[in-house]
Amino acid sequence: MEEILAKIKNLPGVLGVYLIDPEGDLLYVNSNLDNPPMDLSLLFASLKGYFSQVLELTKLGKFVDTFIDGSVGRILFSNLKNDNILVVVASNISNFGLIKFEISNAIGALEASL
């Protein structure tokens, strides 16, 4: 798992990679951010819960993935089949397409190892 997720972290502009369970417990973290990883993991899990509720209430299906663009960076959320959440934090100088590609590869590899 560490090798799979480290590949994402090593991409230019990626600031942090978090794998968390639905309750916000950290399963993996590799981050350059100053924020305490546990604090962020709880916030990420909470946001994913809100995203899921909105999708269910509007009958738009189950949460798959989303990204949030900020003025200097973005956060990408992806849901795994076991409901764990892969979160990647990246600066705006990052290659969004390449990150999405590597996230897709990582999810495939992680789900194959379950």
Secondary structure, 3 states (H helix, E strand, C coil): CHHHHHHHHCCCCEEEEEEECCCCCEEEEEECCCCCHHHHHHHHHHHHHHHHHHHHHCCCCCCCEEEEECCCEEEEEEECCCCCEEEEEEECCCCHHHHHHHHHHHHHHHHHCC
